[in-house]
């Protein structure tokens, strides 16, 4: 168990700058929540999901690797790791889309702007 935890921490240390950005994003979103409810809530959900998936993926990868020690075999290990990577990627894509939506939600058009 100690080996697993140290491996997870090693992965998370490598991701520390991004994890810090997610935490700061959550704090900023909470700060702006009263004034810009929609965009701030979308940003809060997205950065929370990005933080959770980063930490969760690190634990899941270590869990899958540890399960392989019990005789899952190479094809099973590759399939499980691919599944974890695919699900993590889908969550990251959705969260990024939510951040992009937050940037443009609640905007009003400039006066005199020409529609294309």
C-alpha positions as CSV (number, residue, x, y, z in Angstrom):
1,X,0.0,0.0,0.0
2,X,2.8,2.4,0.8
3,X,4.4,1.7,-2.6
4,X,1.1,2.5,-4.3
5,X,0.6,5.7,-2.4
6,X,4.2,6.8,-3.2
7,X,3.7,6.1,-6.9
8,X,0.4,8.1,-6.9
9,X,2.2,11.0,-5.1
10,X,5.0,10.8,-7.7
11,X,2.4,11.1,-10.5
12,X,0.6,14.0,-8.8
13,X,3.9,15.9,-8.1
14,X,4.5,15.9,-11.9
15,X,1.0,17.3,-12.4
16,X,1.3,19.9,-9.5
17,X,1.3,23.0,-11.7
18,X,-1.9,22.0,-13.4
19,X,-3.5,20.8,-10.2
20,X,-2.7,24.2,-8.7
21,X,-4.4,26.0,-11.7
22,X,-7.5,23.9,-11.1
23,X,-7.6,24.8,-7.4
24,X,-7.1,28.5,-8.2
25,X,-9.8,28.2,-10.9
26,X,-12.2,26.8,-8.3
27,X,-11.4,29.6,-5.8
28,X,-11.8,32.3,-8.5
29,X,-15.1,30.8,-9.6
30,X,-16.4,30.7,-6.0
31,X,-15.3,34.4,-5.7
32,X,-17.3,35.4,-8.8
33,X,-20.3,33.2,-8.1
34,X,-22.5,35.9,-6.6
35,X,-21.9,38.3,-9.6
36,X,-21.7,35.9,-12.5
37,X,-23.7,32.9,-11.4
38,X,-23.9,31.0,-14.7
39,X,-20.3,31.3,-16.0
40,X,-18.8,30.9,-12.4
41,X,-20.8,27.8,-11.8
42,X,-19.8,26.3,-15.1
43,X,-16.1,27.1,-14.3
44,X,-16.4,25.7,-10.8
45,X,-17.9,22.4,-12.1
46,X,-15.3,22.2,-14.9
47,X,-12.2,22.9,-12.8
48,X,-13.6,20.6,-10.0
49,X,-14.0,17.8,-12.6
50,X,-10.5,18.4,-14.0
51,X,-9.0,18.2,-10.5
52,X,-11.0,15.1,-9.6
53,X,-10.2,13.3,-12.8
54,X,-6.5,14.1,-12.5
55,X,-6.3,12.7,-9.0
56,X,-8.7,9.8,-9.7
57,X,-6.8,8.7,-12.7
58,X,-3.5,8.6,-10.8
59,X,-5.2,6.3,-8.2
60,X,-7.0,4.2,-10.8
61,X,-3.8,3.6,-12.8
62,X,-2.0,2.4,-9.7
63,X,-4.9,0.2,-8.7
64,X,-5.0,-1.4,-12.1
65,X,-1.2,-2.0,-12.0
66,X,-1.5,-3.5,-8.6
67,X,-4.3,-5.8,-9.8
68,X,-2.1,-7.0,-12.5
69,X,0.2,-8.4,-9.9
70,X,-2.6,-10.9,-9.1
71,X,-2.3,-12.3,-12.6
72,X,-4.5,-10.3,-14.9
73,X,-2.1,-10.6,-17.7
74,X,-0.8,-8.2,-20.3
75,X,-3.8,-7.9,-22.5
76,X,-6.1,-7.3,-19.6
77,X,-3.8,-4.7,-18.2
78,X,-3.5,-2.9,-21.5
79,X,-7.3,-2.9,-21.9
80,X,-7.9,-1.6,-18.4
81,X,-5.4,1.2,-18.7
82,X,-6.8,2.1,-22.1
83,X,-10.3,2.2,-20.6
84,X,-9.1,4.5,-17.7
85,X,-7.4,6.8,-20.2
86,X,-10.4,6.9,-22.5
87,X,-12.8,7.8,-19.7
88,X,-10.4,10.4,-18.3
89,X,-10.0,11.9,-21.7
90,X,-13.8,12.2,-22.2
91,X,-14.2,13.9,-18.8
92,X,-11.4,16.3,-19.6
93,X,-13.0,17.1,-23.0
94,X,-16.4,17.7,-21.4
95,X,-14.8,20.0,-18.7
96,X,-12.9,21.9,-21.3
97,X,-16.0,22.4,-23.3
98,X,-17.8,23.7,-20.2
99,X,-15.0,26.2,-19.6
100,X,-15.3,27.4,-23.2
101,X,-19.1,27.7,-22.8
102,X,-18.5,29.7,-19.6
103,X,-16.4,32.2,-21.4
104,X,-19.1,33.1,-23.9
105,X,-22.2,32.7,-21.8
106,X,-24.1,35.8,-20.6
107,X,-22.3,38.0,-23.2
108,X,-24.2,40.7,-24.9
109,X,-23.4,41.8,-28.4
110,X,-21.6,45.1,-28.9
111,X,-23.8,47.9,-30.1
112,X,-23.4,48.4,-33.8
113,X,-21.7,45.0,-34.3
114,X,-22.4,43.4,-37.7
115,X,-23.7,39.9,-37.7
116,X,-21.8,37.6,-40.1
